[in-house]
């Protein structure tokens, strides 16, 4: 089953920027263990770039790179949405660091 091939990891957001001409997108620089990568996420309606910095989020870490609005994205964050509300799947506290496996 493909679901069991999904690699979920904790990532720390170290930088966040709005994507020009894309009201819903943020470009995030994340740290997954010792590796830094970039993801593009459709969360700008719900979170400002400043709110994202320092968050420990859960990402799908083993996706093939994709281009979103011409920007390479190397992963996908997890979030829950109901109606007009969206909440990120996050990890609180200092015990679990960036790169930790989720599952």
MODELLER restraints for C-alpha pairs under 7 A, 6 or more apart:
rsr = mdl.restraints
at = mdl.atoms
rsr.add(forms.Gaussian(group=physical.xy_distance, feature=features.Distance(at['CA:6:A'], at['CA:60:A']), mean=6.70, stdev=0.5))
rsr.add(forms.Gaussian(group=physical.xy_distance, feature=features.Distance(at['CA:6:A'], at['CA:62:A']), mean=6.76, stdev=0.5))
rsr.add(forms.Gaussian(group=physical.xy_distance, feature=features.Distance(at['CA:7:A'], at['CA:60:A']), mean=5.67, stdev=0.5))
rsr.add(forms.Gaussian(group=physical.xy_distance, feature=features.Distance(at['CA:7:A'], at['CA:61:A']), mean=5.58, stdev=0.5))
rsr.add(forms.Gaussian(group=physical.xy_distance, feature=features.Distance(at['CA:7:A'], at['CA:62:A']), mean=5.70, stdev=0.5))
rsr.add(forms.Gaussian(group=physical.xy_distance, feature=features.Distance(at['CA:8:A'], at['CA:58:A']), mean=6.52, stdev=0.5))
rsr.add(forms.Gaussian(group=physical.xy_distance, feature=features.Distance(at['CA:8:A'], at['CA:59:A']), mean=5.58, stdev=0.5))
rsr.add(forms.Gaussian(group=physical.xy_distance, feature=features.Distance(at['CA:8:A'], at['CA:60:A']), mean=4.73, stdev=0.5))
rsr.add(forms.Gaussian(group=physical.xy_distance, feature=features.Distance(at['CA:8:A'], at['CA:61:A']), mean=5.90, stdev=0.5))
rsr.add(forms.Gaussian(group=physical.xy_distance, feature=features.Distance(at['CA:8:A'], at['CA:101:A']), mean=5.99, stdev=0.5))
rsr.add(forms.Gaussian(group=physical.xy_distance, feature=features.Distance(at['CA:8:A'], at['CA:102:A']), mean=5.13, stdev=0.5))
rsr.add(forms.Gaussian(group=physical.xy_distance, feature=features.Distance(at['CA:8:A'], at['CA:103:A']), mean=6.95, stdev=0.5))
rsr.add(forms.Gaussian(group=physical.xy_distance, feature=features.Distance(at['CA:9:A'], at['CA:58:A']), mean=5.62, stdev=0.5))
rsr.add(forms.Gaussian(group=physical.xy_distance, feature=features.Distance(at['CA:9:A'], at['CA:59:A']), mean=5.50, stdev=0.5))
rsr.add(forms.Gaussian(group=physical.xy_distance, feature=features.Distance(at['CA:9:A'], at['CA:60:A']), mean=6.56, stdev=0.5))
rsr.add(forms.Gaussian(group=physical.xy_distance, feature=features.Distance(at['CA:9:A'], at['CA:61:A']), mean=6.24, stdev=0.5))
rsr.add(forms.Gaussian(group=physical.xy_distance, feature=features.Distance(at['CA:9:A'], at['CA:99:A']), mean=5.58, stdev=0.5))
rsr.add(forms.Gaussian(group=physical.xy_distance, feature=features.Distance(at['CA:9:A'], at['CA:100:A']), mean=5.51, stdev=0.5))
rsr.add(forms.Gaussian(group=physical.xy_distance, feature=features.Distance(at['CA:9:A'], at['CA:101:A']), mean=4.61, stdev=0.5))
rsr.add(forms.Gaussian(group=physical.xy_distance, feature=features.Distance(at['CA:9:A'], at['CA:102:A']), mean=5.36, stdev=0.5))
rsr.add(forms.Gaussian(group=physical.xy_distance, feature=features.Distance(at['CA:10:A'], at['CA:32:A']), mean=6.60, stdev=0.5))
rsr.add(forms.Gaussian(group=physical.xy_distance, feature=features.Distance(at['CA:10:A'], at['CA:56:A']), mean=6.31, stdev=0.5))
rsr.add(forms.Gaussian(group=physical.xy_distance, feature=features.Distance(at['CA:10:A'], at['CA:57:A']), mean=5.69, stdev=0.5))
rsr.add(forms.Gaussian(group=physical.xy_distance, feature=features.Distance(at['CA:10:A'], at['CA:58:A']), mean=4.69, stdev=0.5))
rsr.add(forms.Gaussian(group=physical.xy_distance, feature=features.Distance(at['CA:10:A'], at['CA:59:A']), mean=6.38, stdev=0.5))
rsr.add(forms.Gaussian(group=physical.xy_distance, feature=features.Distance(at['CA:10:A'], at['CA:97:A']), mean=6.90, stdev=0.5))
rsr.add(forms.Gaussian(group=physical.xy_distance, feature=features.Distance(at['CA:10:A'], at['CA:98:A']), mean=4.92, stdev=0.5))
rsr.add(forms.Gaussian(group=physical.xy_distance, feature=features.Distance(at['CA:10:A'], at['CA:99:A']), mean=5.16, stdev=0.5))
rsr.add(forms.Gaussian(group=physical.xy_distance, feature=features.Distance(at['CA:10:A'], at['CA:100:A']), mean=5.30, stdev=0.5))
rsr.add(forms.Gaussian(group=physical.xy_distance, feature=features.Distance(at['CA:10:A'], at['CA:101:A']), mean=6.55, stdev=0.5))
rsr.add(forms.Gaussian(group=physical.xy_distance, feature=features.Distance(at['CA:10:A'], at['CA:102:A']), mean=6.89, stdev=0.5))
rsr.add(forms.Gaussian(group=physical.xy_distance, feature=features.Distance(at['CA:11:A'], at['CA:30:A']), mean=5.99, stdev=0.5))
rsr.add(forms.Gaussian(group=physical.xy_distance, feature=features.Distance(at['CA:11:A'], at['CA:31:A']), mean=5.38, stdev=0.5))
rsr.add(forms.Gaussian(group=physical.xy_distance, feature=features.Distance(at['CA:11:A'], at['CA:32:A']), mean=4.72, stdev=0.5))
rsr.add(forms.Gaussian(group=physical.xy_distance, feature=features.Distance(at['CA:11:A'], at['CA:56:A']), mean=5.44, stdev=0.5))
rsr.add(forms.Gaussian(group=physical.xy_distance, feature=features.Distance(at['CA:11:A'], at['CA:57:A']), mean=5.33, stdev=0.5))
rsr.add(forms.Gaussian(group=physical.xy_distance, feature=features.Distance(at['CA:11:A'], at['CA:58:A']), mean=6.08, stdev=0.5))
rsr.add(forms.Gaussian(group=physical.xy_distance, feature=features.Distance(at['CA:11:A'], at['CA:59:A']), mean=6.63, stdev=0.5))
rsr.add(forms.Gaussian(group=physical.xy_distance, feature=features.Distance(at['CA:11:A'], at['CA:98:A']), mean=4.62, stdev=0.5))
rsr.add(forms.Gaussian(group=physical.xy_distance, feature=features.Distance(at['CA:11:A'], at['CA:99:A']), mean=6.00, stdev=0.5))
rsr.add(forms.Gaussian(group=physical.xy_distance, feature=features.Distance(at['CA:12:A'], at['CA:30:A']), mean=5.40, stdev=0.5))
rsr.add(forms.Gaussian(group=physical.xy_distance, feature=features.Distance(at['CA:12:A'], at['CA:31:A']), mean=5.17, stdev=0.5))
rsr.add(forms.Gaussian(group=physical.xy_distance, feature=features.Distance(at['CA:12:A'], at['CA:32:A']), mean=6.82, stdev=0.5))
rsr.add(forms.Gaussian(group=physical.xy_distance, feature=features.Distance(at['CA:12:A'], at['CA:54:A']), mean=6.04, stdev=0.5))
rsr.add(forms.Gaussian(group=physical.xy_distance, feature=features.Distance(at['CA:12:A'], at['CA:55:A']), mean=5.71, stdev=0.5))
rsr.add(forms.Gaussian(group=physical.xy_distance, feature=features.Distance(at['CA:12:A'], at['CA:56:A']), mean=4.42, stdev=0.5))
rsr.add(forms.Gaussian(group=physical.xy_distance, feature=features.Distance(at['CA:12:A'], at['CA:57:A']), mean=6.28, stdev=0.5))
rsr.add(forms.Gaussian(group=physical.xy_distance, feature=features.Distance(at['CA:12:A'], at['CA:98:A']), mean=5.63, stdev=0.5))
rsr.add(forms.Gaussian(group=physical.xy_distance, feature=features.Distance(at['CA:13:A'], at['CA:28:A']), mean=6.58, stdev=0.5))
rsr.add(forms.Gaussian(group=physical.xy_distance, feature=features.Distance(at['CA:13:A'], at['CA:29:A']), mean=5.98, stdev=0.5))
rsr.add(forms.Gaussian(group=physical.xy_distance, feature=features.Distance(at['CA:13:A'], at['CA:30:A']), mean=4.44, stdev=0.5))
rsr.add(forms.Gaussian(group=physical.xy_distance, feature=features.Distance(at['CA:13:A'], at['CA:31:A']), mean=6.52, stdev=0.5))
rsr.add(forms.Gaussian(group=physical.xy_distance, feature=features.Distance(at['CA:13:A'], at['CA:52:A']), mean=6.43, stdev=0.5))
rsr.add(forms.Gaussian(group=physical.xy_distance, feature=features.Distance(at['CA:13:A'], at['CA:53:A']), mean=5.12, stdev=0.5))
rsr.add(forms.Gaussian(group=physical.xy_distance, feature=features.Distance(at['CA:13:A'], at['CA:54:A']), mean=5.23, stdev=0.5))
rsr.add(forms.Gaussian(group=physical.xy_distance, feature=features.Distance(at['CA:13:A'], at['CA:55:A']), mean=5.58, stdev=0.5))
rsr.add(forms.Gaussian(group=physical.xy_distance, feature=features.Distance(at['CA:13:A'], at['CA:56:A']), mean=6.51, stdev=0.5))
rsr.add(forms.Gaussian(group=physical.xy_distance, feature=features.Distance(at['CA:14:A'], at['CA:29:A']), mean=5.65, stdev=0.5))
rsr.add(forms.Gaussian(group=physical.xy_distance, feature=features.Distance(at['CA:14:A'], at['CA:30:A']), mean=5.51, stdev=0.5))
rsr.add(forms.Gaussian(group=physical.xy_distance, feature=features.Distance(at['CA:14:A'], at['CA:31:A']), mean=6.89, stdev=0.5))
rsr.add(forms.Gaussian(group=physical.xy_distance, feature=features.Distance(at['CA:14:A'], at['CA:53:A']), mean=5.49, stdev=0.5))
rsr.add(forms.Gaussian(group=physical.xy_distance, feature=features.Distance(at['CA:14:A'], at['CA:54:A']), mean=6.00, stdev=0.5))
rsr.add(forms.Gaussian(group=physical.xy_distance, feature=features.Distance(at['CA:15:A'], at['CA:28:A']), mean=5.76, stdev=0.5))
rsr.add(forms.Gaussian(group=physical.xy_distance, feature=features.Distance(at['CA:15:A'], at['CA:29:A']), mean=4.96, stdev=0.5))
rsr.add(forms.Gaussian(group=physical.xy_distance, feature=features.Distance(at['CA:15:A'], at['CA:53:A']), mean=5.73, stdev=0.5))
rsr.add(forms.Gaussian(group=physical.xy_distance, feature=features.Distance(at['CA:16:A'], at['CA:26:A']), mean=6.53, stdev=0.5))
rsr.add(forms.Gaussian(group=physical.xy_distance, feature=features.Distance(at['CA:16:A'], at['CA:27:A']), mean=5.70, stdev=0.5))
rsr.add(forms.Gaussian(group=physical.xy_distance, feature=features.Distance(at['CA:16:A'], at['CA:28:A']), mean=4.54, stdev=0.5))
rsr.add(forms.Gaussian(group=physical.xy_distance, feature=features.Distance(at['CA:16:A'], at['CA:29:A']), mean=6.32, stdev=0.5))
rsr.add(forms.Gaussian(group=physical.xy_distance, feature=features.Distance(at['CA:16:A'], at['CA:49:A']), mean=4.80, stdev=0.5))
rsr.add(forms.Gaussian(group=physical.xy_distance, feature=features.Distance(at['CA:16:A'], at['CA:52:A']), mean=6.54, stdev=0.5))
rsr.add(forms.Gaussian(group=physical.xy_distance, feature=features.Distance(at['CA:16:A'], at['CA:53:A']), mean=6.37, stdev=0.5))
rsr.add(forms.Gaussian(group=physical.xy_distance, feature=features.Distance(at['CA:17:A'], at['CA:26:A']), mean=5.61, stdev=0.5))
rsr.add(forms.Gaussian(group=physical.xy_distance, feature=features.Distance(at['CA:17:A'], at['CA:27:A']), mean=5.22, stdev=0.5))
rsr.add(forms.Gaussian(group=physical.xy_distance, feature=features.Distance(at['CA:17:A'], at['CA:28:A']), mean=6.57, stdev=0.5))
rsr.add(forms.Gaussian(group=physical.xy_distance, feature=features.Distance(at['CA:17:A'], at['CA:49:A']), mean=5.59, stdev=0.5))
rsr.add(forms.Gaussian(group=physical.xy_distance, feature=features.Distance(at['CA:18:A'], at['CA:25:A']), mean=6.39, stdev=0.5))
rsr.add(forms.Gaussian(group=physical.xy_distance, feature=features.Distance(at['CA:18:A'], at['CA:26:A']), mean=4.67, stdev=0.5))
rsr.add(forms.Gaussian(group=physical.xy_distance, feature=features.Distance(at['CA:18:A'], at['CA:27:A']), mean=6.17, stdev=0.5))
rsr.add(forms.Gaussian(group=physical.xy_distance, feature=features.Distance(at['CA:18:A'], at['CA:49:A']), mean=6.77, stdev=0.5))
rsr.add(forms.Gaussian(group=physical.xy_distance, feature=features.Distance(at['CA:19:A'], at['CA:25:A']), mean=5.66, stdev=0.5))
rsr.add(forms.Gaussian(group=physical.xy_distance, feature=features.Distance(at['CA:19:A'], at['CA:26:A']), mean=5.54, stdev=0.5))
rsr.add(forms.Gaussian(group=physical.xy_distance, feature=features.Distance(at['CA:19:A'], at['CA:27:A']), mean=6.20, stdev=0.5))
rsr.add(forms.Gaussian(group=physical.xy_distance, feature=features.Distance(at['CA:23:A'], at['CA:44:A']), mean=6.62, stdev=0.5))
rsr.add(forms.Gaussian(group=physical.xy_distance, feature=features.Distance(at['CA:24:A'], at['CA:42:A']), mean=5.06, stdev=0.5))
rsr.add(forms.Gaussian(group=physical.xy_distance, feature=features.Distance(at['CA:24:A'], at['CA:43:A']), mean=5.96, stdev=0.5))
rsr.add(forms.Gaussian(group=physical.xy_distance, feature=features.Distance(at['CA:24:A'], at['CA:44:A']), mean=4.67, stdev=0.5))
rsr.add(forms.Gaussian(group=physical.xy_distance, feature=features.Distance(at['CA:24:A'], at['CA:45:A']), mean=5.54, stdev=0.5))
rsr.add(forms.Gaussian(group=physical.xy_distance, feature=features.Distance(at['CA:25:A'], at['CA:40:A']), mean=6.58, stdev=0.5))
rsr.add(forms.Gaussian(group=physical.xy_distance, feature=features.Distance(at['CA:25:A'], at['CA:41:A']), mean=5.47, stdev=0.5))
rsr.add(forms.Gaussian(group=physical.xy_distance, feature=features.Distance(at['CA:25:A'], at['CA:42:A']), mean=4.39, stdev=0.5))
rsr.add(forms.Gaussian(group=physical.xy_distance, feature=features.Distance(at['CA:25:A'], at['CA:43:A']), mean=5.99, stdev=0.5))
rsr.add(forms.Gaussian(group=physical.xy_distance, feature=features.Distance(at['CA:25:A'], at['CA:44:A']), mean=5.26, stdev=0.5))
rsr.add(forms.Gaussian(group=physical.xy_distance, feature=features.Distance(at['CA:26:A'], at['CA:40:A']), mean=5.73, stdev=0.5))
rsr.add(forms.Gaussian(group=physical.xy_distance, feature=features.Distance(at['CA:26:A'], at['CA:41:A']), mean=5.41, stdev=0.5))
rsr.add(forms.Gaussian(group=physical.xy_distance, feature=features.Distance(at['CA:26:A'], at['CA:42:A']), mean=6.41, stdev=0.5))
rsr.add(forms.Gaussian(group=physical.xy_distance, feature=features.Distance(at['CA:26:A'], at['CA:43:A']), mean=6.51, stdev=0.5))
rsr.add(forms.Gaussian(group=physical.xy_distance, feature=features.Distance(at['CA:26:A'], at['CA:44:A']), mean=5.68, stdev=0.5))
rsr.add(forms.Gaussian(group=physical.xy_distance, feature=features.Distance(at['CA:27:A'], at['CA:39:A']), mean=5.99, stdev=0.5))
rsr.add(forms.Gaussian(group=physical.xy_distance, feature=features.Distance(at['CA:27:A'], at['CA:40:A']), mean=4.59, stdev=0.5))
rsr.add(forms.Gaussian(group=physical.xy_distance, feature=features.Distance(at['CA:27:A'], at['CA:41:A']), mean=6.58, stdev=0.5))
rsr.add(forms.Gaussian(group=physical.xy_distance, feature=features.Distance(at['CA:28:A'], at['CA:38:A']), mean=5.59, stdev=0.5))
rsr.add(forms.Gaussian(group=physical.xy_distance, feature=features.Distance(at['CA:28:A'], at['CA:39:A']), mean=5.28, stdev=0.5))
rsr.add(forms.Gaussian(group=physical.xy_distance, feature=features.Distance(at['CA:28:A'], at['CA:40:A']), mean=6.09, stdev=0.5))
rsr.add(forms.Gaussian(group=physical.xy_distance, feature=features.Distance(at['CA:29:A'], at['CA:36:A']), mean=6.92, stdev=0.5))
rsr.add(forms.Gaussian(group=physical.xy_distance, feature=features.Distance(at['CA:29:A'], at['CA:37:A']), mean=5.81, stdev=0.5))
rsr.add(forms.Gaussian(group=physical.xy_distance, feature=features.Distance(at['CA:29:A'], at['CA:38:A']), mean=4.59, stdev=0.5))
rsr.add(forms.Gaussian(group=physical.xy_distance, feature=features.Distance(at['CA:29:A'], at['CA:39:A']), mean=6.60, stdev=0.5))
rsr.add(forms.Gaussian(group=physical.xy_distance, feature=features.Distance(at['CA:30:A'], at['CA:36:A']), mean=5.62, stdev=0.5))
rsr.add(forms.Gaussian(group=physical.xy_distance, feature=features.Distance(at['CA:30:A'], at['CA:37:A']), mean=5.48, stdev=0.5))
rsr.add(forms.Gaussian(group=physical.xy_distance, feature=features.Distance(at['CA:30:A'], at['CA:38:A']), mean=6.07, stdev=0.5))
rsr.add(forms.Gaussian(group=physical.xy_distance, feature=features.Distance(at['CA:31:A'], at['CA:37:A']), mean=6.48, stdev=0.5))
rsr.add(forms.Gaussian(group=physical.xy_distance, feature=features.Distance(at['CA:31:A'], at['CA:98:A']), mean=6.41, stdev=0.5))
rsr.add(forms.Gaussian(group=physical.xy_distance, feature=features.Distance(at['CA:32:A'], at['CA:98:A']), mean=5.13, stdev=0.5))
rsr.add(forms.Gaussian(group=physical.xy_distance, feature=features.Distance(at['CA:32:A'], at['CA:99:A']), mean=4.35, stdev=0.5))
rsr.add(forms.Gaussian(group=physical.xy_distance, feature=features.Distance(at['CA:33:A'], at['CA:98:A']), mean=4.96, stdev=0.5))
rsr.add(forms.Gaussian(group=physical.xy_distance, feature=features.Distance(at['CA:33:A'], at['CA:99:A']), mean=3.76, stdev=0.5))
rsr.add(forms.Gaussian(group=physical.xy_distance, feature=features.Distance(at['CA:37:A'], at['CA:74:A']), mean=6.39, stdev=0.5))
rsr.add(forms.Gaussian(group=physical.xy_distance, feature=features.Distance(at['CA:38:A'], at['CA:73:A']), mean=5.69, stdev=0.5))
rsr.add(forms.Gaussian(group=physical.xy_distance, feature=features.Distance(at['CA:38:A'], at['CA:74:A']), mean=5.72, stdev=0.5))
rsr.add(forms.Gaussian(group=physical.xy_distance, feature=features.Distance(at['CA:39:A'], at['CA:73:A']), mean=4.16, stdev=0.5))
rsr.add(forms.Gaussian(group=physical.xy_distance, feature=features.Distance(at['CA:39:A'], at['CA:74:A']), mean=5.21, stdev=0.5))
rsr.add(forms.Gaussian(group=physical.xy_distance, feature=features.Distance(at['CA:39:A'], at['CA:75:A']), mean=5.65, stdev=0.5))
rsr.add(forms.Gaussian(group=physical.xy_distance, feature=features.Distance(at['CA:39:A'], at['CA:76:A']), mean=6.56, stdev=0.5))
rsr.add(forms.Gaussian(group=physical.xy_distance, feature=features.Distance(at['CA:40:A'], at['CA:68:A']), mean=6.89, stdev=0.5))
rsr.add(forms.Gaussian(group=physical.xy_distance, feature=features.Distance(at['CA:40:A'], at['CA:73:A']), mean=5.30, stdev=0.5))
rsr.add(forms.Gaussian(group=physical.xy_distance, feature=features.Distance(at['CA:46:A'], at['CA:86:A']), mean=6.59, stdev=0.5))
rsr.add(forms.Gaussian(group=physical.xy_distance, feature=features.Distance(at['CA:56:A'], at['CA:90:A']), mean=5.51, stdev=0.5))
rsr.add(forms.Gaussian(group=physical.xy_distance, feature=features.Distance(at['CA:56:A'], at['CA:91:A']), mean=5.43, stdev=0.5))
rsr.add(forms.Gaussian(group=physical.xy_distance, feature=features.Distance(at['CA:57:A'], at['CA:77:A']), mean=6.88, stdev=0.5))
rsr.add(forms.Gaussian(group=physical.xy_distance, feature=features.Distance(at['CA:57:A'], at['CA:88:A']), mean=6.94, stdev=0.5))
rsr.add(forms.Gaussian(group=physical.xy_distance, feature=features.Distance(at['CA:57:A'], at['CA:89:A']), mean=5.91, stdev=0.5))
rsr.add(forms.Gaussian(group=physical.xy_distance, feature=features.Distance(at['CA:57:A'], at['CA:90:A']), mean=4.34, stdev=0.5))
rsr.add(forms.Gaussian(group=physical.xy_distance, feature=features.Distance(at['CA:57:A'], at['CA:91:A']), mean=6.20, stdev=0.5))
rsr.add(forms.Gaussian(group=physical.xy_distance, feature=features.Distance(at['CA:58:A'], at['CA:77:A']), mean=5.82, stdev=0.5))
rsr.add(forms.Gaussian(group=physical.xy_distance, feature=features.Distance(at['CA:58:A'], at['CA:78:A']), mean=5.74, stdev=0.5))
rsr.add(forms.Gaussian(group=physical.xy_distance, feature=features.Distance(at['CA:58:A'], at['CA:89:A']), mean=5.88, stdev=0.5))
rsr.add(forms.Gaussian(group=physical.xy_distance, feature=features.Distance(at['CA:58:A'], at['CA:90:A']), mean=6.00, stdev=0.5))
rsr.add(forms.Gaussian(group=physical.xy_distance, feature=features.Distance(at['CA:59:A'], at['CA:75:A']), mean=6.41, stdev=0.5))
rsr.add(forms.Gaussian(group=physical.xy_distance, feature=features.Distance(at['CA:59:A'], at['CA:76:A']), mean=5.32, stdev=0.5))
rsr.add(forms.Gaussian(group=physical.xy_distance, feature=features.Distance(at['CA:59:A'], at['CA:77:A']), mean=4.19, stdev=0.5))
rsr.add(forms.Gaussian(group=physical.xy_distance, feature=features.Distance(at['CA:59:A'], at['CA:78:A']), mean=5.82, stdev=0.5))
rsr.add(forms.Gaussian(group=physical.xy_distance, feature=features.Distance(at['CA:60:A'], at['CA:75:A']), mean=5.52, stdev=0.5))
rsr.add(forms.Gaussian(group=physical.xy_distance, feature=features.Distance(at['CA:60:A'], at['CA:76:A']), mean=5.22, stdev=0.5))
rsr.add(forms.Gaussian(group=physical.xy_distance, feature=features.Distance(at['CA:60:A'], at['CA:77:A']), mean=6.33, stdev=0.5))
rsr.add(forms.Gaussian(group=physical.xy_distance, feature=features.Distance(at['CA:61:A'], at['CA:75:A']), mean=5.25, stdev=0.5))
rsr.add(forms.Gaussian(group=physical.xy_distance, feature=features.Distance(at['CA:62:A'], at['CA:75:A']), mean=6.86, stdev=0.5))
rsr.add(forms.Gaussian(group=physical.xy_distance, feature=features.Distance(at['CA:63:A'], at['CA:74:A']), mean=6.84, stdev=0.5))
rsr.add(forms.Gaussian(group=physical.xy_distance, feature=features.Distance(at['CA:63:A'], at['CA:75:A']), mean=5.64, stdev=0.5))
rsr.add(forms.Gaussian(group=physical.xy_distance, feature=features.Distance(at['CA:64:A'], at['CA:74:A']), mean=6.86, stdev=0.5))
rsr.add(forms.Gaussian(group=physical.xy_distance, feature=features.Distance(at['CA:65:A'], at['CA:72:A']), mean=6.48, stdev=0.5))
rsr.add(forms.Gaussian(group=physical.xy_distance, feature=features.Distance(at['CA:65:A'], at['CA:73:A']), mean=5.58, stdev=0.5))
rsr.add(forms.Gaussian(group=physical.xy_distance, feature=features.Distance(at['CA:65:A'], at['CA:74:A']), mean=4.70, stdev=0.5))
rsr.add(forms.Gaussian(group=physical.xy_distance, feature=features.Distance(at['CA:65:A'], at['CA:75:A']), mean=7.00, stdev=0.5))
rsr.add(forms.Gaussian(group=physical.xy_distance, feature=features.Distance(at['CA:66:A'], at['CA:72:A']), mean=5.66, stdev=0.5))
rsr.add(forms.Gaussian(group=physical.xy_distance, feature=features.Distance(at['CA:66:A'], at['CA:73:A']), mean=5.26, stdev=0.5))
rsr.add(forms.Gaussian(group=physical.xy_distance, feature=features.Distance(at['CA:66:A'], at['CA:74:A']), mean=6.74, stdev=0.5))
rsr.add(forms.Gaussian(group=physical.xy_distance, feature=features.Distance(at['CA:67:A'], at['CA:73:A']), mean=5.91, stdev=0.5))
rsr.add(forms.Gaussian(group=physical.xy_distance, feature=features.Distance(at['CA:78:A'], at['CA:88:A']), mean=6.20, stdev=0.5))
rsr.add(forms.Gaussian(group=physical.xy_distance, feature=features.Distance(at['CA:78:A'], at['CA:89:A']), mean=5.56, stdev=0.5))
rsr.add(forms.Gaussian(group=physical.xy_distance, feature=features.Distance(at['CA:79:A'], at['CA:86:A']), mean=6.69, stdev=0.5))
rsr.add(forms.Gaussian(group=physical.xy_distance, feature=features.Distance(at['CA:79:A'], at['CA:87:A']), mean=5.50, stdev=0.5))
rsr.add(forms.Gaussian(group=physical.xy_distance, feature=features.Distance(at['CA:79:A'], at['CA:88:A']), mean=4.14, stdev=0.5))
rsr.add(forms.Gaussian(group=physical.xy_distance, feature=features.Distance(at['CA:79:A'], at['CA:89:A']), mean=5.15, stdev=0.5))
rsr.add(forms.Gaussian(group=physical.xy_distance, feature=features.Distance(at['CA:80:A'], at['CA:86:A']), mean=5.63, stdev=0.5))
rsr.add(forms.Gaussian(group=physical.xy_distance, feature=features.Distance(at['CA:80:A'], at['CA:87:A']), mean=5.32, stdev=0.5))
rsr.add(forms.Gaussian(group=physical.xy_distance, feature=features.Distance(at['CA:80:A'], at['CA:88:A']), mean=6.34, stdev=0.5))
rsr.add(forms.Gaussian(group=physical.xy_distance, feature=features.Distance(at['CA:81:A'], at['CA:87:A']), mean=6.46, stdev=0.5))
